């Protein structure tokens, strides 16, 4: 007997559901003070994304260094300077700079 093959569309749909669930669980765990659990959820979500070649949910931001979800006012500092948005992780101090030139022009 051969194994039943699952289509790639279905695999991507299942993976996207699980990643979005893990992202919301990680944010909830961080708000409850469980940084270790939040970090683990993000790590599992990243592994699923890498395995299935999908992207993280839109609007979900995490620190690339310590793998904690970033929530402004909880563990993230956001500043606007010149043509950049500077985001600083509260746990490890990692800095992320993003330009906003296009938004400024309009």
N, CA, C and O atoms as a GROMACS GRO file, in nm:
protein
  424
    1UNK      N    1   0.084  -0.119   0.000
    1UNK     CA    2   0.000   0.000   0.000
    1UNK      C    3   0.088   0.124   0.000
    1UNK      O    4   0.189   0.131   0.070
    2UNK      N    5   0.048   0.220  -0.079
    2UNK     CA    6   0.123   0.345  -0.084
    2UNK      C    7   0.060   0.446   0.010
    2UNK      O    8  -0.057   0.437   0.048
    3UNK      N    9   0.142   0.543   0.047
    3UNK     CA   10   0.093   0.648   0.136
    3UNK      C   11   0.012   0.749   0.055
    3UNK      O   12   0.040   0.774  -0.062
    4UNK      N   13  -0.086   0.806   0.118
    4UNK     CA   14  -0.169   0.906   0.053
    4UNK      C   15  -0.094   1.039   0.048
    4UNK      O   16  -0.039   1.083   0.150
    5UNK      N   17  -0.091   1.101  -0.066
    5UNK     CA   18  -0.017   1.227  -0.085
    5UNK      C   19  -0.108   1.346  -0.053
    5UNK      O   20  -0.223   1.351  -0.096
    6UNK      N   21  -0.053   1.440   0.024
    6UNK     CA   22  -0.126   1.562   0.058
    6UNK      C   23  -0.080   1.672  -0.036
    6UNK      O   24   0.040   1.687  -0.060
    7UNK      N   25  -0.172   1.747  -0.090
    7UNK     CA   26  -0.137   1.852  -0.185
    7UNK      C   27  -0.062   1.966  -0.115
    7UNK      O   28  -0.078   1.988   0.005
    8UNK      N   29   0.019   2.037  -0.192
    8UNK     CA   30   0.098   2.147  -0.138
    8UNK      C   31   0.010   2.261  -0.089
    8UNK      O   32   0.044   2.329   0.008
    9UNK      N   33  -0.103   2.284  -0.154
    9UNK     CA   34  -0.195   2.388  -0.110
    9UNK      C   35  -0.248   2.359   0.029
    9UNK      O   36  -0.259   2.448   0.113
   10UNK      N   37  -0.282   2.235   0.052
   10UNK     CA   38  -0.335   2.196   0.183
   10UNK      C   39  -0.227   2.205   0.290
   10UNK      O   40  -0.255   2.246   0.403
   11UNK      N   41  -0.104   2.166   0.256
   11UNK     CA   42   0.007   2.176   0.351
   11UNK      C   43   0.029   2.322   0.390
   11UNK      O   44   0.047   2.353   0.507
   12UNK      N   45   0.028   2.412   0.290
   12UNK     CA   46   0.048   2.554   0.318
   12UNK      C   47  -0.065   2.611   0.403
   12UNK      O   48  -0.040   2.695   0.490
   13UNK      N   49  -0.187   2.567   0.379
   13UNK     CA   50  -0.301   2.615   0.456
   13UNK      C   51  -0.290   2.570   0.603
   13UNK      O   52  -0.313   2.650   0.694
   14UNK      N   53  -0.256   2.445   0.624
   14UNK     CA   54  -0.241   2.393   0.760
   14UNK      C   55  -0.127   2.465   0.831
   14UNK      O   56  -0.140   2.503   0.948
   15UNK      N   57  -0.014   2.483   0.761
   15UNK     CA   58   0.102   2.550   0.821
   15UNK      C   59   0.068   2.695   0.856
   15UNK      O   60   0.108   2.743   0.962
   16UNK      N   61  -0.004   2.764   0.770
   16UNK     CA   62  -0.040   2.904   0.797
   16UNK      C   63  -0.130   2.914   0.920
   16UNK      O   64  -0.116   3.007   1.000
   17UNK      N   65  -0.224   2.820   0.935
   17UNK     CA   66  -0.310   2.820   1.052
   17UNK      C   67  -0.230   2.798   1.179
   17UNK      O   68  -0.252   2.867   1.279
   18UNK      N   69  -0.138   2.704   1.176
   18UNK     CA   70  -0.059   2.673   1.295
   18UNK      C   71   0.035   2.786   1.331
   18UNK      O   72   0.055   2.817   1.448
   19UNK      N   73   0.094   2.850   1.229
   19UNK     CA   74   0.186   2.960   1.256
   19UNK      C   75   0.111   3.079   1.315
   19UNK      O   76   0.160   3.143   1.408
   20UNK      N   77  -0.007   3.109   1.263
   20UNK     CA   78  -0.084   3.222   1.318
   20UNK      C   79  -0.129   3.193   1.460
   20UNK      O   80  -0.132   3.283   1.544
   21UNK      N   81  -0.164   3.068   1.489
   21UNK     CA   82  -0.202   3.030   1.626
   21UNK      C   83  -0.082   3.043   1.720
   21UNK      O   84  -0.096   3.094   1.832
   22UNK      N   85   0.035   2.997   1.676
   22UNK     CA   86   0.156   3.009   1.759
   22UNK      C   87   0.194   3.154   1.781
   22UNK      O   88   0.241   3.189   1.889
   23UNK      N   89   0.174   3.239   1.681
   23UNK     CA   90   0.205   3.381   1.696
   23UNK      C   91   0.116   3.445   1.802
   23UNK      O   92   0.164   3.522   1.886
   24UNK      N   93  -0.012   3.415   1.798
   24UNK     CA   94  -0.103   3.472   1.898
   24UNK      C   95  -0.074   3.415   2.038
   24UNK      O   96  -0.083   3.487   2.137
   25UNK      N   97  -0.040   3.286   2.045
   25UNK     CA   98  -0.004   3.227   2.174
   25UNK      C   99   0.123   3.290   2.232
   25UNK      O  100   0.132   3.311   2.353
   26UNK      N  101   0.220   3.322   2.145
   26UNK     CA  102   0.344   3.381   2.194
   26UNK      C  103   0.319   3.521   2.249
   26UNK      O  104   0.379   3.559   2.350
   27UNK      N  105   0.233   3.599   2.183
   27UNK     CA  106   0.202   3.732   2.235
   27UNK      C  107   0.128   3.724   2.368
   27UNK      O  108   0.154   3.803   2.459
   28UNK      N  109   0.037   3.629   2.379
   28UNK     CA  110  -0.036   3.611   2.506
   28UNK      C  111   0.058   3.566   2.617
   28UNK      O  112   0.045   3.611   2.731
   29UNK      N  113   0.151   3.476   2.586
   29UNK     CA  114   0.246   3.428   2.687
   29UNK      C  115   0.338   3.541   2.732
   29UNK      O  116   0.373   3.548   2.850
   30UNK      N  117   0.376   3.629   2.641
   30UNK     CA  118   0.462   3.742   2.678
   30UNK      C  119   0.388   3.838   2.769
   30UNK      O  120   0.445   3.891   2.865
   31UNK      N  121   0.260   3.862   2.740
   31UNK     CA  122   0.181   3.951   2.826
   31UNK      C  123   0.162   3.892   2.965
   31UNK      O  124   0.148   3.966   3.063
   32UNK      N  125   0.161   3.758   2.975
   32UNK     CA  126   0.147   3.693   3.105
   32UNK      C  127   0.279   3.682   3.180
   32UNK      O  128   0.282   3.636   3.294
   33UNK      N  129   0.388   3.723   3.118
   33UNK     CA  130   0.519   3.719   3.183
   33UNK      C  131   0.596   3.591   3.159
   33UNK      O  132   0.697   3.568   3.226
   34UNK      N  133   0.552   3.507   3.067
   34UNK     CA  134   0.620   3.381   3.037
   34UNK      C  135   0.709   3.397   2.914
   34UNK      O  136   0.675   3.351   2.806
   35UNK      N  137   0.825   3.465   2.932
   35UNK     CA  138   0.914   3.492   2.818
   35UNK      C  139   0.970   3.364   2.758
   35UNK      O  140   0.985   3.356   2.636
   36UNK      N  141   1.000   3.265   2.841
   36UNK     CA  142   1.055   3.140   2.789
   36UNK      C  143   0.955   3.068   2.698
   36UNK      O  144   0.992   3.014   2.594
   37UNK      N  145   0.829   3.069   2.737
   37UNK     CA  146   0.726   3.005   2.656
   37UNK      C  147   0.701   3.083   2.527
   37UNK      O  148   0.681   3.024   2.421
   38UNK      N  149   0.701   3.216   2.535
   38UNK     CA  150   0.682   3.300   2.416
   38UNK      C  151   0.795   3.278   2.316
   38UNK      O  152   0.772   3.270   2.196
   39UNK      N  153   0.917   3.269   2.366
   39UNK     CA  154   1.033   3.246   2.280
   39UNK      C  155   1.023   3.109   2.212
   39UNK      O  156   1.058   3.096   2.094
   40UNK      N  157   0.977   3.010   2.283
   40UNK     CA  158   0.963   2.875   2.227
   40UNK      C  159   0.856   2.873   2.116
   40UNK      O  160   0.875   2.809   2.013
   41UNK      N  161   0.744   2.942   2.138
   41UNK     CA  162   0.639   2.947   2.036
   41UNK      C  163   0.690   3.011   1.908
   41UNK      O  164   0.660   2.964   1.798
   42UNK      N  165   0.768   3.120   1.921
   42UNK     CA  166   0.822   3.186   1.802
   42UNK      C  167   0.920   3.095   1.730
   42UNK      O  168   0.921   3.089   1.607
   43UNK      N  169   1.003   3.022   1.805
   43UNK     CA  170   1.099   2.930   1.744
   43UNK      C  171   1.028   2.819   1.667
   43UNK      O  172   1.070   2.785   1.556
   44UNK      N  173   0.923   2.764   1.724
   44UNK     CA  174   0.847   2.658   1.655
   44UNK      C  175   0.781   2.715   1.528
   44UNK      O  176   0.781   2.650   1.424
   45UNK      N  177   0.725   2.836   1.539
   45UNK     CA  178   0.661   2.898   1.422
   45UNK      C  179   0.763   2.923   1.311
   45UNK      O  180   0.732   2.903   1.194
   46UNK      N  181   0.883   2.966   1.346
   46UNK     CA  182   0.987   2.989   1.247
   46UNK      C  183   1.028   2.859   1.178
   46UNK      O  184   1.052   2.858   1.057
   47UNK      N  185   1.037   2.752   1.254
   47UNK     CA  186   1.073   2.624   1.195
   47UNK      C  187   0.966   2.575   1.098
   47UNK      O  188   0.998   2.519   0.993
   48UNK      N  189   0.839   2.596   1.132
   48UNK     CA  190   0.731   2.559   1.041
   48UNK      C  191   0.739   2.643   0.914
   48UNK      O  192   0.722   2.591   0.803
   49UNK      N  193   0.766   2.773   0.929
   49UNK     CA  194   0.777   2.862   0.812
   49UNK      C  195   0.893   2.820   0.722
   49UNK      O  196   0.880   2.823   0.600
   50UNK      N  197   1.003   2.782   0.780
   50UNK     CA  198   1.118   2.740   0.701
   50UNK      C  199   1.092   2.609   0.630
   50UNK      O  200   1.132   2.592   0.514
   51UNK      N  201   1.027   2.518   0.696
   51UNK     CA  202   1.002   2.387   0.639
   51UNK      C  203   0.903   2.393   0.522
   51UNK      O  204   0.920   2.323   0.422
   52UNK      N  205   0.800   2.478   0.536
   52UNK     CA  206   0.696   2.484   0.434
   52UNK      C  207   0.711   2.602   0.339
   52UNK      O  208   0.632   2.618   0.246
   53UNK      N  209   0.811   2.684   0.361
   53UNK     CA  210   0.841   2.802   0.278
   53UNK      C  211   0.724   2.900   0.272
   53UNK      O  212   0.687   2.948   0.165
   54UNK      N  213   0.668   2.930   0.388
   54UNK     CA  214   0.566   3.034   0.398
   54UNK      C  215   0.623   3.147   0.482
   54UNK      O  216   0.728   3.131   0.544
   55UNK      N  217   0.555   3.261   0.483
   55UNK     CA  218   0.604   3.374   0.560
   55UNK      C  219   0.526   3.386   0.690
   55UNK      O  220   0.418   3.328   0.705
   56UNK      N  221   0.582   3.462   0.783
   56UNK     CA  222   0.515   3.485   0.910
   56UNK      C  223   0.390   3.569   0.885
   56UNK      O  224   0.382   3.639   0.783
   57UNK      N  225   0.293   3.565   0.974
   57UNK     CA  226   0.170   3.643   0.955
   57UNK      C  227   0.199   3.793   0.944
   57UNK      O  228   0.293   3.844   1.005
   58UNK      N  229   0.118   3.861   0.868
   58UNK     CA  230   0.133   4.005   0.848
   58UNK      C  231   0.110   4.077   0.981
   58UNK      O  232   0.010   4.053   1.049
   59UNK      N  233   0.202   4.164   1.017
   59UNK     CA  234   0.189   4.241   1.140
   59UNK      C  235   0.253   4.176   1.261
   59UNK      O  236   0.262   4.241   1.366
   60UNK      N  237   0.297   4.054   1.252
   60UNK     CA  238   0.364   3.988   1.364
   60UNK      C  239   0.513   4.020   1.358
   60UNK      O  240   0.580   3.986   1.261
   61UNK      N  241   0.563   4.087   1.462
   61UNK     CA  242   0.703   4.130   1.465
   61UNK      C  243   0.771   4.062   1.582
   61UNK      O  244   0.715   4.054   1.692
   62UNK      N  245   0.890   4.011   1.559
   62UNK     CA  246   0.966   3.949   1.666
   62UNK      C  247   1.112   3.993   1.654
   62UNK      O  248   1.156   4.035   1.548
   63UNK      N  249   1.185   3.982   1.763
   63UNK     CA  250   1.326   4.020   1.766
   63UNK      C  251   1.407   3.910   1.698
   63UNK      O  252   1.394   3.792   1.732
   64UNK      N  253   1.491   3.949   1.603
   64UNK     CA  254   1.570   3.851   1.528
   64UNK      C  255   1.680   3.790   1.615
   64UNK      O  256   1.729   3.681   1.584
   65UNK      N  257   1.718   3.859   1.722
   65UNK     CA  258   1.828   3.811   1.805
   65UNK      C  259   1.779   3.719   1.917
   65UNK      O  260   1.832   3.609   1.934
   66UNK      N  261   1.680   3.762   1.993
   66UNK     CA  262   1.637   3.682   2.109
   66UNK      C  263   1.506   3.608   2.086
   66UNK      O  264   1.461   3.534   2.174
   67UNK      N  265   1.442   3.626   1.968
   67UNK     CA  266   1.321   3.553   1.928
   67UNK      C  267   1.199   3.581   2.015
   67UNK      O  268   1.110   3.497   2.024
   68UNK      N  269   1.192   3.698   2.078
   68UNK     CA  270   1.073   3.735   2.153
   68UNK      C  271   0.980   3.817   2.064
   68UNK      O  272   1.027   3.897   1.984
   69UNK      N  273   0.848   3.797   2.077
   69UNK     CA  274   0.757   3.884   2.001
   69UNK      C  275   0.767   4.026   2.055
   69UNK      O  276   0.773   4.046   2.176
   70UNK      N  277   0.767   4.123   1.966
   70UNK     CA  278   0.780   4.263   2.007
   70UNK      C  279   0.642   4.328   2.013
   70UNK      O  280   0.568   4.328   1.916
   71UNK      N  281   0.610   4.381   2.130
   71UNK     CA  282   0.484   4.450   2.152
   71UNK      C  283   0.518   4.590   2.202
   71UNK      O  284   0.577   4.605   2.309
   72UNK      N  285   0.482   4.695   2.125
   72UNK     CA  286   0.516   4.831   2.167
   72UNK      C  287   0.458   4.864   2.303
   72UNK      O  288   0.340   4.842   2.330
   73UNK      N  289   0.542   4.918   2.389
   73UNK     CA  290   0.499   4.955   2.524
   73UNK      C  291   0.520   4.844   2.625
   73UNK      O  292   0.522   4.871   2.745
   74UNK      N  293   0.534   4.721   2.580
   74UNK     CA  294   0.557   4.610   2.671
   74UNK      C  295   0.706   4.576   2.674
   74UNK      O  296   0.769   4.579   2.779
   75UNK      N  297   0.761   4.543   2.559
   75UNK     CA  298   0.904   4.511   2.553
   75UNK      C  299   0.970   4.571   2.428
   75UNK      O  300   1.076   4.525   2.387
   76UNK      N  301   0.908   4.671   2.369
   76UNK     CA  302   0.962   4.734   2.249
   76UNK      C  303   0.954   4.885   2.262
   76UNK      O  304   0.852   4.940   2.305
   77UNK      N  305   1.064   4.952   2.224
   77UNK     CA  306   1.065   5.097   2.221
   77UNK      C  307   1.071   5.140   2.075
   77UNK      O  308   1.156   5.092   2.000
   78UNK      N  309   0.981   5.230   2.035
   78UNK     CA  310   0.974   5.275   1.897
   78UNK      C  311   1.000   5.426   1.895
   78UNK      O  312   0.934   5.502   1.966
   79UNK      N  313   1.097   5.468   1.813
   79UNK     CA  314   1.130   5.608   1.798
   79UNK      C  315   1.134   5.643   1.650
   79UNK      O  316   1.164   5.558   1.566
   80UNK      N  317   1.103   5.767   1.617
   80UNK     CA  318   1.111   5.815   1.480
   80UNK      C  319   1.225   5.916   1.475
   80UNK      O  320   1.227   6.013   1.550
   81UNK      N  321   1.319   5.891   1.385
   81UNK     CA  322   1.435   5.977   1.372
   81UNK      C  323   1.469   5.994   1.224
   81UNK      O  324   1.496   5.896   1.154
   82UNK      N  325   1.468   6.119   1.178
   82UNK     CA  326   1.494   6.153   1.038
   82UNK      C  327   1.402   6.073   0.947
   82UNK      O  328   1.280   6.086   0.956
   83UNK      N  329   1.456   5.991   0.860
   83UNK     CA  330   1.372   5.911   0.770
   83UNK      C  331   1.365   5.765   0.813
   83UNK      O  332   1.349   5.676   0.730
   84UNK      N  333   1.377   5.740   0.943
   84UNK     CA  334   1.378   5.602   0.990
   84UNK      C  335   1.289   5.583   1.113
   84UNK      O  336   1.268   5.675   1.192
   85UNK      N  337   1.237   5.461   1.126
   85UNK     CA  338   1.169   5.419   1.247
   85UNK      C  339   1.266   5.326   1.318
   85UNK      O  340   1.306   5.224   1.263
   86UNK      N  341   1.304   5.361   1.441
   86UNK     CA  342   1.401   5.282   1.516
   86UNK      C  343   1.326   5.205   1.623
   86UNK      O  344   1.262   5.262   1.711
   87UNK      N  345   1.337   5.073   1.615
   87UNK     CA  346   1.269   4.984   1.708
   87UNK      C  347   1.375   4.912   1.791
   87UNK      O  348   1.466   4.850   1.736
   88UNK      N  349   1.363   4.919   1.923
   88UNK     CA  350   1.460   4.859   2.013
   88UNK      C  351   1.393   4.753   2.099
   88UNK      O  352   1.288   4.777   2.158
   89UNK      N  353   1.454   4.635   2.105
   89UNK     CA  354   1.402   4.526   2.188
   89UNK      C  355   1.433   4.557   2.334
   89UNK      O  356   1.545   4.597   2.367
   90UNK      N  357   1.336   4.538   2.421
   90UNK     CA  358   1.356   4.565   2.562
   90UNK      C  359   1.430   4.456   2.635
   90UNK      O  360   1.484   4.479   2.743
   91UNK      N  361   1.434   4.337   2.579
   91UNK     CA  362   1.499   4.225   2.646
   91UNK      C  363   1.648   4.220   2.618
   91UNK      O  364   1.729   4.205   2.710
   92UNK      N  365   1.686   4.231   2.490
   92UNK     CA  366   1.827   4.215   2.454
   92UNK      C  367   1.892   4.343   2.403
   92UNK      O  368   2.014   4.350   2.392
   93UNK      N  369   1.812   4.447   2.372
   93UNK     CA  370   1.867   4.572   2.325
   93UNK      C  371   1.898   4.576   2.176
   93UNK      O  372   1.961   4.670   2.129
   94UNK      N  373   1.854   4.476   2.102
   94UNK     CA  374   1.877   4.473   1.958
   94UNK      C  375   1.801   4.586   1.890
   94UNK      O  376   1.685   4.613   1.923
   95UNK      N  377   1.867   4.654   1.796
   95UNK     CA  378   1.809   4.769   1.728
   95UNK      C  379   1.772   4.730   1.586
   95UNK      O  380   1.848   4.663   1.517
   96UNK      N  381   1.653   4.774   1.543
   96UNK     CA  382   1.605   4.749   1.408
   96UNK      C  383   1.566   4.883   1.348
   96UNK      O  384   1.482   4.954   1.403
   97UNK      N  385   1.626   4.917   1.235
   97UNK     CA  386   1.599   5.044   1.169
   97UNK      C  387   1.525   5.020   1.038
   97UNK      O  388   1.570   4.940   0.954
   98UNK      N  389   1.413   5.088   1.020
   98UNK     CA  390   1.333   5.071   0.898
   98UNK      C  391   1.308   5.208   0.837
   98UNK      O  392   1.263   5.298   0.908
   99UNK      N  393   1.336   5.227   0.708
   99UNK     CA  394   1.311   5.357   0.646
   99UNK      C  395   1.162   5.380   0.621
   99UNK      O  396   1.085   5.286   0.603
  100UNK      N  397   1.123   5.507   0.621
  100UNK     CA  398   0.984   5.539   0.587
  100UNK      C  399   0.979   5.654   0.487
  100UNK      O  400   0.895   5.743   0.499
  101UNK      N  401   1.067   5.652   0.391
  101UNK     CA  402   1.074   5.757   0.290
  101UNK      C  403   0.949   5.758   0.203
  101UNK      O  404   0.896   5.865   0.173
  102UNK      N  405   0.901   5.641   0.162
  102UNK     CA  406   0.784   5.633   0.075
  102UNK      C  407   0.661   5.692   0.142
  102UNK      O  408   0.584   5.764   0.078
  103UNK      N  409   0.641   5.665   0.269
  103UNK     CA  410   0.526   5.717   0.341
  103UNK      C  411   0.537   5.867   0.359
  103UNK      O  412   0.436   5.938   0.361
  104UNK      N  413   0.661   5.916   0.373
  104UNK     CA  414   0.681   6.059   0.394
  104UNK      C  415   0.649   6.138   0.267
  104UNK      O  416   0.601   6.251   0.275
  105UNK      N  417   0.677   6.080   0.149
  105UNK     CA  418   0.652   6.148   0.022
  105UNK      C  419   0.504   6.171  -0.004
  105UNK      O  420   0.467   6.271  -0.065
  106UNK      N  421   0.419   6.078   0.040
  106UNK     CA  422   0.276   6.089   0.009
  106UNK      C  423   0.201   6.177   0.107
  106UNK      O  424   0.080   6.196   0.093
   0.00000   0.00000   0.00000
